[in-house]
Amino acid sequence: MVTCDVTATMKYVKRGEKSTFYAGDRDRSYWPGEEHQVTIHDMRPIAGELALERNGFVLLDEPGETADYTDKDQLAAYCRRTEAMVQRLTGADKVVSFGPIVRTNATGTHGHNQPAFGAHVDYGAKTVGDYTHDLLPPEEADERLARRHMLINVWRPIVMVESAPFALCDARTVKRQDLFPSEIIGGLGGVDRSLWGFNLAYVPEHKWYWVPHMQPNEVLAFKLFDSDDDAVQFTAHSAFDDPNTPPDAAPRQSIELRTIAYL
């Protein structure tokens, strides 16, 4: 298999800085960044070796059945299928989902739906707890949160990715001391409360991966949080500009869905 590693600019947060990100009004955001050149490795040749508990992410072959992600019923069906996929992947007793977002870098796209540039981890324990209490009855929510649970994002192209591709950082190379707080205001369709996560500061040991010309049947599932402190987690990720992207490349179209798996 021919590999396609690429050297590209990755935006990191300045060490020690907390960011405030307005998803719907990015010009108001405080995201004190710095840029670094990184090598982003082609993950297809090692896809069979990847594991959530070792790398924090996996690449799956999951053909899609959704024709229109803007259709309420089709989107709901996609969410249920994705929950079932995460349940198979993790062996969880129960999986719920929240925050589906279709993203594109097409001209005129609202800030909520633009690709997110900047190495980040969304979200942490507080937001996982908030959504658990939103989605489950109070007694069940408390019971689920008392046992192991994890937040897994599922990212899928809607069409082949030609521009603004997606990169993941091997979670083994992400250290807690390099993560700094991020407050997201108005994210996930304009929720009333803030969402809480992290941005990543640069260290040269980070190892980045991507899937060149990623196809709609290819799905990335990656772990953002695990209540087991000793487990691999904090899979940082970001859109990036591939320097080899032709000027007439089609806009990226993708959908992502957050899932909480309760073991």
C-alpha positions as CSV (number, residue, x, y, z in Angstrom):
1,M,0.0,0.0,0.0
2,V,1.3,3.5,-0.9
3,T,1.3,5.7,2.1
4,C,0.6,9.4,2.0
5,D,2.3,11.2,5.0
6,V,2.1,15.0,4.8
7,T,3.9,17.9,6.5
8,A,1.3,20.6,7.5
9,T,0.7,23.5,9.9
10,M,-1.1,22.5,13.1
11,K,-2.6,25.2,15.3
12,Y,-1.9,24.7,19.0
13,V,-2.9,26.7,22.1
14,K,-0.3,28.8,23.8
15,R,0.9,27.0,26.9
16,G,-0.9,28.0,30.0
17,E,-3.7,29.8,28.2
18,K,-7.5,29.2,28.7
19,S,-9.6,29.8,25.6
20,T,-13.2,31.0,25.2
21,F,-14.7,29.8,22.0
22,Y,-17.9,31.2,20.6
23,A,-19.0,28.5,18.1
24,G,-21.5,30.8,16.4
25,D,-19.4,33.9,16.4
26,R,-15.8,33.0,16.0
27,D,-14.6,36.5,15.8
28,R,-15.5,37.0,19.5
29,S,-13.4,34.0,20.5
30,Y,-10.2,34.1,22.5
31,W,-8.1,31.2,21.2
32,P,-4.5,32.2,21.8
33,G,-2.8,30.0,19.3
34,E,0.6,29.2,17.9
35,E,1.4,27.3,14.7
36,H,3.8,24.3,14.4
37,Q,4.8,22.2,11.4
38,V,4.0,18.6,12.1
39,T,4.1,15.3,10.1
40,I,0.6,13.8,9.7
41,H,0.9,10.1,9.0
42,D,-1.4,8.0,6.8
43,M,-3.3,5.7,9.1
44,R,-4.7,3.3,6.5
45,P,-1.6,1.1,6.5
46,I,-1.9,0.5,10.3
47,A,-5.7,0.6,10.6
48,G,-5.7,-3.1,11.6
49,E,-3.3,-2.3,14.5
50,L,-5.3,0.6,16.0
51,A,-7.3,0.2,19.2
52,L,-9.3,2.6,21.4
53,E,-7.5,1.4,24.5
54,R,-4.1,1.8,23.0
55,N,-4.2,4.7,20.5
56,G,-7.5,6.4,21.5
57,F,-9.0,6.0,18.0
58,V,-9.9,3.4,15.4
59,L,-10.7,3.5,11.7
60,L,-13.8,1.5,10.8
61,D,-15.4,0.4,7.6
62,E,-19.1,1.2,8.2
63,P,-21.1,1.8,5.0
64,G,-23.6,4.5,5.4
65,E,-27.3,4.3,4.8
66,T,-28.2,8.0,5.2
67,A,-29.1,10.0,2.1
68,D,-29.9,13.3,3.8
69,Y,-28.5,14.2,7.2
70,T,-30.6,17.4,7.3
71,D,-33.8,15.2,7.4
72,K,-34.9,14.8,11.0
73,D,-36.0,11.2,10.7
74,Q,-32.9,10.1,8.8
75,L,-30.6,11.9,11.2
76,A,-32.3,10.2,14.2
77,A,-31.9,6.8,12.5
78,Y,-28.2,7.5,11.9
79,C,-27.8,8.4,15.6
80,R,-29.3,5.0,16.6
81,R,-27.1,3.1,14.2
82,T,-24.0,4.9,15.5
83,E,-25.0,4.2,19.1
84,A,-25.2,0.5,18.2
85,M,-21.8,0.6,16.4
86,V,-20.2,2.2,19.5
87,Q,-21.9,-0.4,21.7
88,R,-20.4,-3.2,19.6
89,L,-17.0,-1.4,19.6
90,T,-16.8,-1.0,23.4
91,G,-19.0,-3.7,24.8
92,A,-20.9,-1.0,26.7
93,D,-24.2,-1.8,28.5
94,K,-25.8,1.4,27.2
95,V,-24.9,4.1,24.7
96,V,-26.5,7.5,24.2
97,S,-25.6,10.2,21.7
98,F,-25.9,14.0,21.5
99,G,-24.7,16.9,19.4
100,P,-24.8,15.8,15.8
101,I,-23.1,18.4,13.6
102,V,-22.8,18.6,9.8
103,R,-19.6,20.5,8.9
104,T,-18.5,22.1,5.7
105,N,-15.9,24.7,4.6
106,A,-18.2,25.9,1.8
107,T,-18.3,29.6,1.4
108,G,-21.0,31.3,3.6
109,T,-21.2,28.5,6.1
110,H,-22.4,29.5,9.6
111,G,-19.7,29.4,12.3
112,H,-21.4,26.5,14.0
113,N,-20.9,24.3,11.0
114,Q,-17.4,25.2,9.9
115,P,-14.5,22.8,10.4
116,A,-12.7,23.4,13.7
117,F,-9.0,24.3,13.2
118,G,-6.9,23.9,16.4
119,A,-5.8,20.9,18.4
120,H,-8.5,20.3,21.0
121,V,-10.4,17.7,23.0
122,D,-14.1,18.1,23.4
123,Y,-15.3,17.5,26.1
124,G,-14.3,16.5,29.7
125,A,-16.0,15.1,32.7
126,K,-18.3,18.1,33.5
127,T,-19.9,18.1,30.1
128,V,-20.3,14.3,30.0
129,G,-22.0,14.6,33.4
130,D,-24.3,17.4,32.2
131,Y,-25.4,15.5,29.1
132,T,-25.9,12.3,31.1
133,H,-28.4,14.1,33.3
134,D,-30.0,15.6,30.3
135,L,-30.5,12.3,28.5
136,L,-31.2,9.9,31.4
137,P,-33.6,9.8,34.3
138,P,-31.9,11.3,37.5
139,E,-31.5,8.0,39.3
140,E,-30.2,6.1,36.3
141,A,-27.9,9.0,35.4
142,D,-26.3,8.9,38.9
143,E,-26.0,5.1,38.7
144,R,-24.3,5.2,35.3
145,L,-21.9,8.0,36.2
146,A,-20.8,6.0,39.3
147,R,-19.5,3.3,37.0
148,R,-17.0,3.5,34.2
149,H,-18.1,5.6,31.2
150,M,-16.4,7.1,28.2
151,L,-17.1,9.8,25.7
152,I,-16.5,8.7,22.1
153,N,-16.8,11.0,19.0
154,V,-17.7,9.4,15.7
155,W,-16.6,11.3,12.6
156,R,-17.8,10.4,9.0
157,P,-17.3,12.1,5.6
158,I,-20.6,12.6,3.7
159,V,-18.6,12.8,0.4
160,M,-15.0,12.0,-0.2
161,V,-12.8,14.5,1.6
162,E,-10.9,16.8,-0.8
163,S,-10.2,19.8,1.4
164,A,-9.9,20.7,5.1
165,P,-9.1,17.0,6.1
166,F,-9.3,15.7,9.7
167,A,-6.3,14.7,11.8
168,L,-6.1,12.8,15.1
169,C,-3.3,12.7,17.6
170,D,-2.3,9.3,19.1
171,A,-3.7,9.6,22.6
172,R,-0.6,7.9,24.0
173,T,1.4,11.0,23.1
174,V,-1.0,13.5,24.7
175,K,-0.2,14.3,28.3
176,R,-2.5,15.9,30.8
177,Q,0.0,18.6,31.6
178,D,-0.2,19.8,28.0
179,L,-4.0,20.2,28.0
180,F,-5.5,23.6,29.0
181,P,-9.1,24.5,29.7
182,S,-11.5,25.5,26.9
183,E,-15.0,27.0,27.4
184,I,-17.3,26.6,24.4
185,I,-20.2,29.0,24.4
186,G,-23.1,28.4,22.1
187,G,-21.8,25.1,20.7
188,L,-23.8,22.1,19.6
189,G,-26.7,24.0,18.1
190,G,-26.7,26.9,20.6
191,V,-27.1,25.1,24.0
192,D,-27.7,27.6,26.9
193,R,-24.9,26.5,29.1
194,S,-21.1,26.4,28.4
195,L,-19.4,23.3,27.4
196,W,-16.0,22.4,28.8
197,G,-13.1,20.8,27.2
198,F,-9.4,21.3,26.5
199,N,-6.9,22.7,24.0
200,L,-3.6,21.1,23.4
201,A,-0.2,22.8,23.7
202,Y,2.7,21.7,21.5
203,V,5.3,19.1,22.3
204,P,7.4,17.5,19.6
205,E,6.4,14.0,20.7
206,H,2.8,14.3,19.4
207,K,2.1,11.8,16.7
208,W,-0.6,12.8,14.2
209,Y,-2.6,10.7,11.7
210,W,-5.1,11.3,8.9
211,V,-6.9,9.3,6.2
212,P,-6.1,10.8,2.8
213,H,-9.2,11.3,0.6
214,M,-11.3,9.7,3.3
215,Q,-14.5,8.0,1.9
216,P,-18.0,8.0,3.3
217,N,-17.8,4.4,4.3
218,E,-14.7,5.1,6.5
219,V,-15.5,6.2,10.1
220,L,-13.3,7.4,12.8
221,A,-14.3,6.7,16.4
222,F,-12.1,8.4,19.0
223,K,-12.1,8.6,22.8
224,L,-12.2,12.0,24.3
225,F,-12.8,11.1,28.0
226,D,-12.7,8.0,30.2
227,S,-13.8,8.0,33.8
228,D,-11.0,5.4,34.3
229,D,-8.1,7.8,35.0
230,D,-5.6,5.1,34.0
231,A,-7.2,4.6,30.6
232,V,-5.9,6.1,27.3
233,Q,-8.0,9.1,26.5
234,F,-7.8,12.8,25.4
235,T,-7.6,12.1,21.7
236,A,-6.8,15.5,20.3
237,H,-8.0,16.3,16.8
238,S,-8.2,19.2,14.3
239,A,-9.0,20.1,10.8
240,F,-5.9,21.1,8.8
241,D,-4.9,22.5,5.4
242,D,-3.3,19.9,3.3
243,P,-0.6,21.7,1.3
244,N,-1.3,19.4,-1.7
245,T,-5.0,20.4,-1.9
246,P,-5.8,21.7,-5.4
247,P,-7.4,25.1,-5.7
248,D,-10.6,23.6,-7.2
249,A,-11.1,21.0,-4.5
250,A,-14.6,20.4,-3.4
251,P,-15.7,21.7,0.1
252,R,-15.4,19.2,2.9
253,Q,-18.7,17.7,4.1
254,S,-18.8,15.6,7.2
255,I,-20.9,14.7,10.2
256,E,-19.8,14.1,13.7
257,L,-21.8,12.6,16.7
258,R,-20.8,12.5,20.3
259,T,-21.6,9.3,22.2
260,I,-21.4,8.3,25.8
261,A,-20.8,4.6,26.4
262,Y,-21.7,3.3,29.9
263,L,-19.9,0.1,30.8
